[in-house]
Amino acid sequence: MGLYTSINIAATGMSVERLRTDVISNNIANATTTRTQEGGCYRKQSVIVEPIANEHPTWRHPFVNDDQDNGPGKGVHVREIVKDTAQGRMVYDPDHPDAIQSGPNKGYVEYPNVNIVNEMVDMISANRAYEANSAVIQGSKEMFSAALEIGQ
């Protein structure tokens, strides 16, 4: 395990949480968008995160001294951003320009499947995770500084 491994791992987490915050903000901003370029209403987006794989994906104790570098991991990255396919809420508003014109749902408008309360909870979670990763980096810097002072 190298000197900067903890900083690198925390930095990948910060990068993921920043993107997650951007996606959540986009969901909140489009909570009432009933028409998109693709057609239909806006669909909630979610970030799918996975660990960064190394040659030896099984985790072992970080203090095992072997030549295979089986340490605590390499961090995380975004695998993809997916759209939620669940139907949005239907509101009866026959005067709306995006109202359904025929069929059993005539006069209804489909609004995005974005729940503002859930998005705010996710936003708080993403911010806390970002702060935790930032604290890891700060702690690593302090530890490195203390180690340098011991050596003087």
N, C-alpha and C positions, 0 to 999 in steps of 0.2 A: 504494500500500500504506500503510495507516494505521498509526498508532503502536501500536495494540493488536491488530493482525491476528495476530501470532504468538501472543499470549496467547489470543485467541479460538479459533484453530485447535487449539492444545494443549488448551484446555478441552473442545472437542468430543471429542477423543481420550480425555481422562480420563473423560468421561461415558460413552462407549461401553465403555471397559475396566471401569468400575465395574459396568455392567449385565452385561457378559460374565462378570465374577467372580460376580455373583449367580446367573446361569444355571448356571454350572459348580458352584457350591455346591449349588444345587437338584438337579443331576444326581447329585452325590455323596450327598446326603441321601436320595435315592430309589433308590439302587443296588440295594436289595433289595425294593422295593415291587412286589408281584405283583397288587395290585388298586387301581384308580383309579376315580374317579367316572364317567369316560367308559367304563369297562369295560376289561378286560385289564390287562396290566402297564404300568408307567411306560415312556415312550419318551424317550430322550435328546433334549435340546433343544440347538440351536446358534443363535448370533447371526449374522445376515447383515448386513454393514456395507457402506455405499456412500458415495462422496464426496458432499458437499453441492454440488449443481450451481448454477452461476450462469448469467448470460445467455450467457456465452462458455465452454462447457465444455472447450474445448481449452486445454491448459496451454502457456504461453509463458514465456520468461525473465522473472523477476520484476523485472528492471531496465529492461525496455522501457518507455519513456515514451510512452504513447499514451492516448487518451481512453476506451479500452474496458476499463480495469482488468483486464488479463490478467495477474494475479499468480499466486502459488503455489497458490491454491485457497481454499476457504472452510471446510475441515475435513471431518469425517465425521459420519454419523448411522446409527442402526440402521434398516435397511429392514424387517426382520421377524425374529421368532424362530420357527424351524421345528423340527418334531419329526422325528427320524430314523425312517424306516419299516423299517429293517433288523430282522430277527427277533432276539429276545434269545436267550440261551442256555437250552437245555432241560435240566432236571434231573429225574431220575426220583425222585419222592417221592409215592407213591400215597396217603399219609395226609394230605398237605397239603390244606387246604380249597379251594385254587384249582387243584388237579390236574385235568387234562383227563379227562372221564368217559367219552368214547367215541372211536372212530376209531383210527388207527394210532399216535397219540401218547398213548394211554390211560395214565394214571398219571404223566405228565410235567407239570412246572410250568414255565411260561415266565417267566424272570426278565428284568429290564430289560437293554437293550442298552448298558449303561453300563460302560465299562472304567475302573476307578479309576485305574490308572496313566496312561492317556491324559488323564483329567480333571485329574490333578495336574500333568502337564506343561503342559496348557492353562492351568491356574491360575497356574503360575509365569510363563508367557508373558504372561498378562494383567497380572500384577503388575509385571513388568518394563516393559511398554509404558506402564502407568500412571506408573511412576517416571520413564521417559524423558520423557513429556509434562510431568510436574511439573518436571523439570530444565530443560525449554525455558522454562517460565513463570518459574522462578527466574533463569535466564540473561537473559531479557528484562527482568526487574525490575532486575537489576544493571546491564544496559546502559543503561536509562533513567536510573538513578541517576548513573551515570558521565557521561552526557550532560548532566545537570542541573548536575553539579559543574564541568564544563568551562565552562558558560555563566556561572558566577558570577565 
